[in-house]
C-alpha cells in the first residue's frame, strides 16, 4: 500500500486496516476449524506432519538468505539495465 510506505496513512486508516486484518484472521481460523472437523484422525496427523515439514523448510530457507536490511529507501521503479559486453 503506497500510503503506508510513504507514511501518509492516518491513524484512523491504520486502525481500520488493523481491524480488517483481524477480521480476515478470524475468518481464516474459522474455516481451518471447519476443515479439521471433516478430517479423520489419520488425515489430521498427516496434515500436522506436513505443517512441521514446511516449517523446517522455511527455517532452513531463512537461514540461507542473506540479510536484506539496507539504509536505502525503496522505490517502485525498476533498476536500470546494465549494458552488456559481447
Secondary structure, 3 states (H helix, E strand, C coil): CHHHHHCCCCHHHHHHHHHHHHHHHHHHHHHHHHHHHHCCHHHHHHHHHHHHHHHHHHHHHHHHCCCCCCCCCCCCCCCCCCCCCC
